[in-house]
Structures are given as structure tokens and as C-alpha cells.
Amino acid sequence: MSELDEIRNCLVEMKDLSALMVDLAFSSVLYNSEEIAEEVYLLEEKMDDLTLKVKKLALRAAKSEEDPESLLSIIDLADINERISDAAYAIADIILRDIEPHPIIRRIMEDTEEELGRVTVRPGSVLIGKTLQQLKLPSKIGTRILAIKRGTRYIYNPGKDDVIQEGDVLIAVSSDMDKLRKLAGEEVEEEE
């Protein structure tokens, strides 16, 4: 694969990650979710790595380009995505630093009946090997999957044909997160 192909792949991933980070950062504030704010932190580190990789690839590619200045726009685009991820990081930091939310945000948090969280798909889970369409999570348990973390890769806004695999981390909004946790094979503490 050429440097330019690698750059293209990295920039696509950066675009997807920055969109996911913004969504998760705002959601972490609106749902007062520390675990999702922590996920934004992890994504920011990944974005830093991708930014550095794009810059190194652009420098290598410049050696063989007739007009190396044309690659400056690639570096600019990487920097812009990095700034977006930094802003998302700053939003999520509000939750992790225990800053008291504004009364408007507190009111939104009180009015919502949903929660946002991460769920790991354990061995033997009934979710494994099924597509999101087959599972029908929104209609059956009131759950919408925002992203799937598979190893170090994120599937942002997964589609109906995406298949759940063992070890996937599902980032979801749900009216009953415990139901999703049970389906994923996680231990759920029973309320007394």
C-alpha cells in the first residue's frame, strides 16, 4: 500500500473518530456518564497516534511528489481533526473533573429515562454472531448501539448488517442497560 493510500485510510478513520468523540463527549455530559467520558479520553489518545502517523506518511510521500507543498493540506486536515478531538476531550473532562453541571444540563439529565454505557460481549453471549437487524435491540429492549469497539478499531454508527463478535465493547444508549448487560453475558447486580 502506498503512503497516499495509507494517508487516505487514516484520514477516513480520523473523520469517523472525531464524529464519534463529539457524540460521546456531549452524551457523557447529558447522561452524566464517567465511563463514556473515559472512552473519549481513550479515543483522544488514538487520534493523537493517527495524527502523528499521517504527518510522518505525508513527509515520506513528499520525497516522491513533484509538488510536495500539495501535501500541506493533508497535514492541515489531520490537525483540524486533532483539534476537534481535543475539543471533545475538553467536553468529556467536565464529567471527569466533577464540575457541577449548569441547571439546564441538570434538568436534561433528570428528564431523560435513558442511560449511556459500555457493555462487553462475553463468551457464550446470545448476541455473538448475530447482526443488529436480527437482534432488533431498539424494539425489543429499547437499546440503540452508537458504536462497537472491536480491539482497537471502532465501528461508528453500526448498520443493520454489522455482526456482534465475542469481546466487542458495545457503546449504547438504553432505557434498560441491565437487559443489554445480561444479553452480553455480563454479571448484573439484582436490585433488592
Accessible surface in RSA format (square Angstrom, percent):
REM  Atomic radii and reference values for relative SASA: ProtOr
REM  Chains: A
REM  Algorithm: Lee & Richards
REM  Probe-radius: 1.40
REM  Slices: 20
REM RES _ NUM      All-atoms   Total-Side   Main-Chain    Non-polar    All polar
REM                ABS   REL    ABS   REL    ABS   REL    ABS   REL    ABS   REL
RES MET A   1   162.68  84.2  80.65  53.4  82.03 195.3  91.05  77.4  71.63  94.9
RES SER A   2    59.86  50.6  46.13  61.6  13.73  31.6  50.09 106.7   9.77  13.7
RES GLU A   3    55.35  31.8  53.94  40.8   1.41   3.3   4.96   9.6  50.39  41.1
RES LEU A   4    81.00  45.1  75.33  53.9   5.67  14.3  75.56  53.1   5.44  14.6
RES ASP A   5    59.80  41.9  59.60  59.3   0.20   0.5   4.49  10.6  55.31  55.2
RES GLU A   6    50.36  28.9  48.96  37.0   1.40   3.3  11.65  22.5  38.71  31.6
RES ILE A   7     3.02   1.7   3.02   2.3   0.00   0.0   3.02   2.2   0.00   0.0
RES ARG A   8   136.23  57.2 132.70  67.6   3.53   8.4  63.70  87.1  72.53  44.0
RES ASN A   9    61.07  42.1  54.10  52.3   6.96  16.8  26.64  64.1  34.42  33.3
RES CYS A  10     6.42   4.9   5.58   6.2   0.84   2.0   0.79   2.0   5.63   6.1
RES LEU A  11    25.42  14.2  22.61  16.2   2.81   7.1  22.89  16.1   2.53   6.8
RES VAL A  12    74.19  48.8  72.49  65.6   1.70   4.1  74.09  64.4   0.10   0.3
RES GLU A  13    55.90  32.1  52.28  39.6   3.62   8.6  26.06  50.4  29.83  24.4
RES MET A  14     0.00   0.0   0.00   0.0   0.00   0.0   0.00   0.0   0.00   0.0
RES LYS A  15   120.25  58.7 119.55  73.4   0.69   1.7  83.63  75.3  36.61  39.0
RES ASP A  16    49.79  34.9  49.37  49.1   0.43   1.0  10.62  25.0  39.17  39.1
RES LEU A  17     4.60   2.6   4.37   3.1   0.22   0.6   4.60   3.2   0.00   0.0
RES SER A  18     6.48   5.5   6.40   8.5   0.08   0.2   0.10   0.2   6.38   8.9
RES ALA A  19    40.53  37.3  30.80  47.5   9.73  22.1  39.61  55.8   0.93   2.5
RES LEU A  20     0.95   0.5   0.95   0.7   0.00   0.0   0.95   0.7   0.00   0.0
RES MET A  21     0.00   0.0   0.00   0.0   0.00   0.0   0.00   0.0   0.00   0.0
RES VAL A  22    46.70  30.7  46.70  42.3   0.00   0.0  46.70  40.6   0.00   0.0
RES ASP A  23    64.69  45.3  59.75  59.5   4.94  11.7  17.12  40.3  47.57  47.4
RES LEU A  24     0.16   0.1   0.16   0.1   0.00   0.0   0.16   0.1   0.00   0.0
RES ALA A  25     0.00   0.0   0.00   0.0   0.00   0.0   0.00   0.0   0.00   0.0
RES PHE A  26   108.95  54.5 108.90  67.5   0.05   0.1 108.90  66.0   0.05   0.1
RES SER A  27    18.85  15.9  18.50  24.7   0.35   0.8   0.26   0.6  18.59  26.0
RES SER A  28     0.00   0.0   0.00   0.0   0.00   0.0   0.00   0.0   0.00   0.0
RES VAL A  29    10.23   6.7  10.15   9.2   0.08   0.2  10.15   8.8   0.08   0.2
RES LEU A  30    62.28  34.7  61.90  44.3   0.38   1.0  61.90  43.5   0.38   1.0
RES TYR A  31    52.50  24.5  30.63  17.4  21.86  56.9  12.78   9.6  39.71  49.0
RES ASN A  32    87.52  60.4  70.19  67.8  17.33  41.7   6.73  16.2  80.79  78.1
RES SER A  33    10.62   9.0   4.66   6.2   5.96  13.7   9.31  19.8   1.31   1.8
RES GLU A  34    92.28  53.0  87.89  66.5   4.39  10.4  24.93  48.2  67.35  55.0
RES GLU A  35    52.49  30.1  48.66  36.8   3.83   9.1  22.55  43.6  29.94  24.4
RES ILE A  36     0.00   0.0   0.00   0.0   0.00   0.0   0.00   0.0   0.00   0.0
RES ALA A  37     0.00   0.0   0.00   0.0   0.00   0.0   0.00   0.0   0.00   0.0
RES GLU A  38    74.25  42.6  73.40  55.5   0.85   2.0  23.73  45.9  50.51  41.2
RES GLU A  39     1.10   0.6   1.10   0.8   0.00   0.0   0.00   0.0   1.10   0.9
RES VAL A  40     0.00   0.0   0.00   0.0   0.00   0.0   0.00   0.0   0.00   0.0
RES TYR A  41    54.00  25.2  53.49  30.4   0.51   1.3  48.11  36.2   5.89   7.3
RES LEU A  42    79.50  44.3  73.29  52.4   6.21  15.6  73.56  51.7   5.94  16.0
RES LEU A  43     0.21   0.1   0.00   0.0   0.21   0.5   0.21   0.2   0.00   0.0
RES GLU A  44    14.96   8.6  14.96  11.3   0.00   0.0   1.60   3.1  13.36  10.9
RES GLU A  45   107.21  61.6 105.52  79.8   1.69   4.0  39.55  76.5  67.66  55.2
RES LYS A  46    44.35  21.6  40.86  25.1   3.49   8.3  22.86  20.6  21.49  22.9
RES MET A  47     0.00   0.0   0.00   0.0   0.00   0.0   0.00   0.0   0.00   0.0
RES ASP A  48    60.39  42.3  53.55  53.3   6.84  16.2  25.45  59.9  34.94  34.8
RES ASP A  49    99.71  69.8  92.95  92.5   6.77  16.0  28.39  66.8  71.33  71.1
RES LEU A  50    15.87   8.8  15.39  11.0   0.48   1.2  15.86  11.1   0.01   0.0
RES THR A  51     9.96   7.1   9.96  10.1   0.00   0.0   9.96  13.4   0.00   0.0
RES LEU A  52    98.40  54.8  96.63  69.1   1.77   4.5  98.06  68.9   0.33   0.9
RES LYS A  53    93.57  45.6  89.90  55.2   3.67   8.7  47.39  42.7  46.18  49.2
RES VAL A  54     0.00   0.0   0.00   0.0   0.00   0.0   0.00   0.0   0.00   0.0
RES LYS A  55    64.97  31.7  64.97  39.9   0.00   0.0  28.18  25.4  36.79  39.2
RES LYS A  56   107.81  52.6 105.34  64.6   2.47   5.9  58.95  53.1  48.87  52.1
RES LEU A  57     3.75   2.1   3.75   2.7   0.00   0.0   3.75   2.6   0.00   0.0
RES ALA A  58     1.36   1.3   0.39   0.6   0.97   2.2   0.75   1.1   0.61   1.6
RES LEU A  59   117.88  65.6 112.38  80.4   5.49  13.8 112.91  79.3   4.97  13.4
RES ARG A  60   119.56  50.2 113.15  57.7   6.41  15.3  42.54  58.1  77.03  46.7
RES ALA A  61     3.45   3.2   2.99   4.6   0.46   1.0   3.29   4.6   0.16   0.4
RES ALA A  62    25.86  23.8  20.35  31.4   5.50  12.5  20.60  29.0   5.26  13.9
RES LYS A  63   177.68  86.7 137.17  84.2  40.51  96.4  98.16  88.4  79.52  84.7
RES SER A  64    97.65  82.5  62.12  82.9  35.52  81.8  53.10 113.1  44.55  62.4
RES GLU A  65    58.20  33.4  44.53  33.7  13.66  32.5   3.11   6.0  55.09  45.0
RES GLU A  66   183.22 105.2 144.80 109.6  38.42  91.5  65.40 126.5 117.82  96.2
RES ASP A  67    81.91  57.4  79.30  78.9   2.61   6.2  32.62  76.8  49.30  49.2
RES PRO A  68    62.76  45.7  57.67  52.6   5.10  18.5  57.85  47.8   4.91  30.5
RES GLU A  69   129.46  74.3 120.27  91.0   9.19  21.9  37.86  73.2  91.60  74.8
RES SER A  70    58.48  49.4  37.54  50.1  20.94  48.2  42.51  90.5  15.97  22.4
RES LEU A  71    11.03   6.1  11.01   7.9   0.02   0.0  11.03   7.7   0.00   0.0
RES LEU A  72   101.47  56.5 101.12  72.3   0.35   0.9 101.12  71.0   0.35   0.9
RES SER A  73    73.41  62.0  65.16  87.0   8.25  19.0  49.15 104.7  24.26  34.0
RES ILE A  74    29.64  16.9  28.74  21.4   0.90   2.2  29.64  21.3   0.00   0.0
RES ILE A  75    37.76  21.5  37.76  28.1   0.00   0.0  37.76  27.2   0.00   0.0
RES ASP A  76    79.91  56.0  79.56  79.2   0.35   0.8  17.68  41.6  62.23  62.1
RES LEU A  77    83.98  46.8  83.07  59.4   0.91   2.3  83.71  58.8   0.28   0.7
RES ALA A  78     0.00   0.0   0.00   0.0   0.00   0.0   0.00   0.0   0.00   0.0
RES ASP A  79    40.11  28.1  39.43  39.2   0.68   1.6  10.44  24.6  29.68  29.6
RES ILE A  80    79.11  45.0  78.88  58.8   0.23   0.6  79.06  56.9   0.05   0.1
RES ASN A  81    11.30   7.8  11.30  10.9   0.00   0.0   0.15   0.4  11.15  10.8
RES GLU A  82    28.91  16.6  28.91  21.9   0.00   0.0  20.45  39.6   8.46   6.9
RES ARG A  83   152.44  64.0 146.78  74.8   5.66  13.5  67.64  92.4  84.79  51.4
RES ILE A  84    67.91  38.6  64.43  48.0   3.48   8.4  67.75  48.8   0.16   0.4
RES SER A  85     0.00   0.0   0.00   0.0   0.00   0.0   0.00   0.0   0.00   0.0
RES ASP A  86    62.66  43.9  58.52  58.2   4.14   9.8  26.35  62.0  36.31  36.2
RES ALA A  87    55.52  51.0  46.85  72.3   8.67  19.7  54.38  76.6   1.14   3.0
RES ALA A  88     0.31   0.3   0.00   0.0   0.31   0.7   0.06   0.1   0.25   0.7
RES TYR A  89    83.74  39.1  83.74  47.6   0.00   0.0  48.30  36.3  35.45  43.7
RES ALA A  90    57.95  53.3  50.18  77.4   7.77  17.7  53.61  75.5   4.35  11.5
RES ILE A  91    38.57  21.9  37.67  28.1   0.90   2.2  38.53  27.7   0.04   0.1
RES ALA A  92     0.00   0.0   0.00   0.0   0.00   0.0   0.00   0.0   0.00   0.0
RES ASP A  93    27.02  18.9  27.02  26.9   0.00   0.0   2.09   4.9  24.92  24.9
RES ILE A  94    57.13  32.5  57.11  42.5   0.02   0.1  57.11  41.1   0.02   0.1
RES ILE A  95    14.04   8.0  10.09   7.5   3.95   9.5  12.13   8.7   1.91   5.2
RES LEU A  96    49.15  27.4  21.53  15.4  27.62  69.4  22.29  15.7  26.86  72.3
RES ARG A  97   144.64  60.7 118.54  60.4  26.10  62.1  57.85  79.1  86.79  52.6
RES ASP A  98   117.55  82.3  89.35  88.9  28.20  66.7  33.23  78.2  84.32  84.1
RES ILE A  99    76.19  43.4  64.76  48.2  11.43  27.6  69.56  50.1   6.63  18.0
RES GLU A 100   124.33  71.4 104.33  78.9  19.99  47.6  54.66 105.7  69.67  56.9
RES PRO A 101    29.64  21.6  23.45  21.4   6.19  22.5  27.62  22.8   2.02  12.5
RES HIS A 102   104.89  57.3  94.69  65.8  10.20  26.1  70.33  72.5  34.56  40.2
RES PRO A 103    80.88  58.9  75.90  69.2   4.98  18.1  76.35  63.0   4.53  28.2
RES ILE A 104   117.04  66.6 113.52  84.6   3.52   8.5 116.83  84.1   0.22   0.6
RES ILE A 105    47.79  27.2  47.79  35.6   0.00   0.0  47.79  34.4   0.00   0.0
RES ARG A 106    81.60  34.3  81.60  41.6   0.00   0.0  36.76  50.2  44.84  27.2
RES ARG A 107   153.52  64.5 151.98  77.5   1.54   3.7  43.45  59.4 110.07  66.7
RES ILE A 108    74.61  42.5  72.13  53.7   2.47   6.0  74.15  53.4   0.46   1.2
RES MET A 109    40.17  20.8  27.40  18.1  12.77  30.4  27.06  23.0  13.11  17.4
RES GLU A 110   124.13  71.3  89.92  68.0  34.21  81.5  46.69  90.3  77.44  63.2
RES ASP A 111    92.23  64.6  66.88  66.6  25.35  60.0  30.46  71.7  61.77  61.6
RES THR A 112    46.32  32.9  24.01  24.3  22.31  53.2  25.65  34.5  20.66  31.2
RES GLU A 113   157.07  90.2 131.98  99.8  25.09  59.7  53.27 103.0 103.81  84.8
RES GLU A 114    74.01  42.5  64.99  49.2   9.02  21.5  15.12  29.2  58.89  48.1
RES GLU A 115    82.44  47.3  81.28  61.5   1.17   2.8  28.35  54.8  54.09  44.2
RES LEU A 116     8.50   4.7   0.00   0.0   8.50  21.4   0.00   0.0   8.50  22.9
RES GLY A 117     0.29   0.4   0.00   N/A   0.29   0.4   0.29   0.8   0.00   0.0
RES ARG A 118    59.19  24.9  51.18  26.1   8.00  19.1  10.85  14.8  48.34  29.3
RES VAL A 119     0.39   0.3   0.00   0.0   0.39   0.9   0.39   0.3   0.00   0.0
RES THR A 120    36.51  26.0  36.41  36.9   0.10   0.3  15.89  21.3  20.62  31.2
RES VAL A 121     1.14   0.8   0.00   0.0   1.14   2.8   0.00   0.0   1.14   3.1
RES ARG A 122   105.69  44.4 105.29  53.7   0.40   0.9  24.45  33.4  81.24  49.2
RES PRO A 123    98.22  71.6  78.68  71.7  19.54  71.0  79.00  65.2  19.22 119.4
RES GLY A 124    75.03  92.5   0.00   N/A  75.03  92.5  42.89 117.7  32.13  72.0
RES SER A 125    13.05  11.0   0.00   0.0  13.05  30.1   5.03  10.7   8.02  11.2
RES VAL A 126    84.97  55.9  77.02  69.7   7.95  19.2  83.82  72.8   1.15   3.1
RES LEU A 127     0.32   0.2   0.32   0.2   0.00   0.0   0.32   0.2   0.00   0.0
RES ILE A 128    59.37  33.8  43.72  32.6  15.65  37.7  43.72  31.5  15.65  42.5
RES GLY A 129    51.81  63.9   0.00   N/A  51.81  63.9  26.58  72.9  25.23  56.5
RES LYS A 130    83.04  40.5  83.04  51.0   0.00   0.0  53.57  48.2  29.47  31.4
RES THR A 131    27.78  19.8  27.78  28.2   0.00   0.0  24.90  33.4   2.89   4.4
RES LEU A 132    24.94  13.9  19.93  14.3   5.01  12.6  20.32  14.3   4.62  12.4
RES GLN A 133    97.07  54.3  88.96  65.0   8.11  19.3  29.77  63.4  67.30  51.0
RES GLN A 134   108.69  60.8  87.74  64.1  20.94  49.9  34.60  73.7  74.08  56.2
RES LEU A 135    17.91  10.0  13.05   9.3   4.86  12.2  15.02  10.6   2.89   7.8
RES LYS A 136   113.51  55.4 108.15  66.4   5.36  12.8  57.04  51.3  56.47  60.2
RES LEU A 137     5.90   3.3   5.82   4.2   0.09   0.2   5.82   4.1   0.09   0.2
RES PRO A 138    89.08  64.9  74.93  68.3  14.15  51.4  76.70  63.3  12.38  76.9
RES SER A 139    96.06  81.2  56.22  75.0  39.84  91.8  56.97 121.3  39.09  54.8
RES LYS A 140   138.47  67.6 108.16  66.4  30.31  72.2  69.25  62.3  69.21  73.7
RES ILE A 141    24.07  13.7  16.65  12.4   7.42  17.9  22.37  16.1   1.70   4.6
RES GLY A 142    30.33  37.4   0.00   N/A  30.33  37.4  23.25  63.8   7.09  15.9
RES THR A 143     1.12   0.8   0.00   0.0   1.12   2.7   0.73   1.0   0.39   0.6
RES ARG A 144   135.65  57.0 134.42  68.5   1.22   2.9  59.28  81.0  76.37  46.3
RES ILE A 145    15.67   8.9   3.52   2.6  12.15  29.3   3.52   2.5  12.15  33.0
RES LEU A 146    25.75  14.3  23.07  16.5   2.68   6.7  24.89  17.5   0.85   2.3
RES ALA A 147     0.00   0.0   0.00   0.0   0.00   0.0   0.00   0.0   0.00   0.0
RES ILE A 148     0.00   0.0   0.00   0.0   0.00   0.0   0.00   0.0   0.00   0.0
RES LYS A 149    43.65  21.3  43.14  26.5   0.52   1.2  16.88  15.2  26.77  28.5
RES ARG A 150    53.92  22.6  48.33  24.6   5.59  13.3  32.39  44.3  21.53  13.0
RES GLY A 151    60.51  74.6   0.00   N/A  60.51  74.6  42.99 118.0  17.52  39.2
RES THR A 152   109.05  77.6 102.54 104.0   6.51  15.5  76.04 102.1  33.02  49.9
RES ARG A 153   131.74  55.3 131.17  66.9   0.58   1.4  56.75  77.6  74.99  45.4
RES TYR A 154    26.89  12.6   6.44   3.7  20.45  53.2   4.88   3.7  22.01  27.1
RES ILE A 155    21.97  12.5  17.95  13.4   4.02   9.7  21.97  15.8   0.00   0.0
RES TYR A 156    70.04  32.7  51.22  29.1  18.82  49.0  31.86  23.9  38.17  47.1
RES ASN A 157   108.52  74.8  93.68  90.5  14.85  35.7   9.04  21.8  99.48  96.2
RES PRO A 158    16.07  11.7   0.01   0.0  16.06  58.4   0.97   0.8  15.10  93.9
RES GLY A 159    38.40  47.4   0.00   N/A  38.40  47.4  34.93  95.9   3.46   7.8
RES LYS A 160   124.99  61.0 115.56  70.9   9.43  22.5  68.70  61.8  56.29  60.0
RES ASP A 161   100.75  70.6  87.82  87.4  12.93  30.6  36.49  85.9  64.26  64.1
RES ASP A 162    41.32  28.9  37.25  37.1   4.08   9.6   4.11   9.7  37.22  37.1
RES VAL A 163    58.49  38.5  53.34  48.3   5.15  12.4  53.34  46.3   5.15  14.0
RES ILE A 164     0.31   0.2   0.14   0.1   0.17   0.4   0.14   0.1   0.17   0.5
RES GLN A 165    83.14  46.5  82.19  60.1   0.96   2.3  21.45  45.7  61.69  46.8
RES GLU A 166   101.45  58.2  79.28  60.0  22.18  52.8  21.71  42.0  79.74  65.1
RES GLY A 167    43.22  53.3   0.00   N/A  43.22  53.3  29.44  80.8  13.78  30.9
RES ASP A 168     1.08   0.8   0.94   0.9   0.14   0.3   0.07   0.2   1.01   1.0
RES VAL A 169    29.73  19.6  29.73  26.9   0.00   0.0  29.73  25.8   0.00   0.0
RES LEU A 170     0.16   0.1   0.16   0.1   0.00   0.0   0.16   0.1   0.00   0.0
RES ILE A 171     0.00   0.0   0.00   0.0   0.00   0.0   0.00   0.0   0.00   0.0
RES ALA A 172     0.00   0.0   0.00   0.0   0.00   0.0   0.00   0.0   0.00   0.0
RES VAL A 173     4.31   2.8   3.46   3.1   0.85   2.0   3.46   3.0   0.85   2.3
RES SER A 174     0.33   0.3   0.00   0.0   0.33   0.8   0.00   0.0   0.33   0.5
RES SER A 175    68.18  57.6  43.35  57.9  24.82  57.2  29.58  63.0  38.60  54.1
RES ASP A 176    49.07  34.4  45.60  45.4   3.47   8.2  16.26  38.3  32.81  32.7
RES MET A 177     0.42   0.2   0.04   0.0   0.38   0.9   0.04   0.0   0.38   0.5
RES ASP A 178    50.85  35.6  50.21  50.0   0.64   1.5  11.41  26.8  39.44  39.3
RES LYS A 179    99.16  48.4  97.25  59.7   1.91   4.6  49.64  44.7  49.51  52.7
RES LEU A 180     0.00   0.0   0.00   0.0   0.00   0.0   0.00   0.0   0.00   0.0
RES ARG A 181    47.81  20.1  47.81  24.4   0.00   0.0  10.28  14.1  37.53  22.7
RES LYS A 182   114.59  55.9  96.38  59.1  18.21  43.4  54.01  48.6  60.58  64.5
RES LEU A 183    57.76  32.2  54.07  38.7   3.70   9.3  56.42  39.6   1.34   3.6
RES ALA A 184     0.00   0.0   0.00   0.0   0.00   0.0   0.00   0.0   0.00   0.0
RES GLY A 185    40.13  49.5   0.00   N/A  40.13  49.5  20.54  56.4  19.59  43.9
RES GLU A 186    32.70  18.8  22.68  17.2  10.02  23.9   7.83  15.1  24.88  20.3
RES GLU A 187   170.96  98.1 146.55 110.9  24.40  58.1  66.88 129.4 104.08  85.0
RES VAL A 188    28.79  18.9   6.71   6.1  22.09  53.2   9.90   8.6  18.90  51.3
RES GLU A 189   162.51  93.3 144.51 109.3  18.00  42.9  63.46 122.7  99.05  80.9
RES GLU A 190   128.23  73.6 105.82  80.1  22.41  53.4  61.32 118.6  66.92  54.6
RES GLU A 191   162.55  93.3 129.16  97.7  33.39  79.5  55.06 106.5 107.49  87.8
RES GLU A 192   220.46 126.6 141.27 106.9  79.19 188.6  88.69 171.5 131.78 107.6
END  Absolute sums over single chains surface
CHAIN  1 A    11054.5       9347.8       1706.7       5947.9       5106.6
END  Absolute sums over all chains
TOTAL         11054.5       9347.8       1706.7       5947.9       5106.6
